[in-house]
């Protein structure tokens, strides 16, 4: 996932300056056949825009549009008076491909086969972004990640169908999405080396380096100190020793009255 940043500093949402403590992530899709993020950056980065999310997920990656702890405008007003997810959730919009229209909340003229590669790319980017945010804010992907439709049922968002009007066309659901995020997070944890393992590997590497140094000849600039030390009985000349550092050579010469 390529993550870039284009903060919508001209939007009223950004200028409001309100922050949240993230308690979850809400997944959206734009509900319009427009894959170009520039169109949304232009639309929302101006006074009077009534929507603003934390990020746009497009085919080539992710564009962060608000600080992650900024209060965004994405969830709307819950129907039964619940607390809007604007106050609790990080949000992102997945951009939809071109070529279809809408009747109500239903896609019309959507070509599943032609859009398979596009969907696979934005889906993977959305999974990676969600895993990244879950890791950053200690969120559980199985219980703290929802889409807009689920948010409506939980009375934390308005009545929208995204993303389940789209995902099933490609054999995906929010359950598979959450599972893919969890799988990615678990894989990252398994790849993280424990400190004890690192310490053991480092100790082994240092021991191998020390053993190799034992067989190396004395550095040219240390030969005088080495010979003097052997002659004075400081070292046993018959036993290979590690090369002296400049500081060690100076110390030996000083001890022998050479400095």
Buried (B, 14 or more C-beta within 10 A) or exposed (E): BEEEEBBBEEBBBBEEEEEBEBBBBBBBBBBBBBBEBEBBBEEBBEEEBEBBBBBBBBBBBBBBBBEBEBBBBBBBEBEEEBEBBBBBBBBBBBBBBEBBEBEEEEBEEBEEEEBEEBBEBBBBBBBBBBBBBBBEBEBEBEEBBBBBBBBBEEBBBBBBBBBBBBBEBBEBBBEBBBBBBBEBBEEEEEEEEEEEEEEEEEEEEEEEEEEEEEEEEBBEEBEBBBEBBBEEEBBEEEEEBBBBEEEBBBBBBEBBEEE
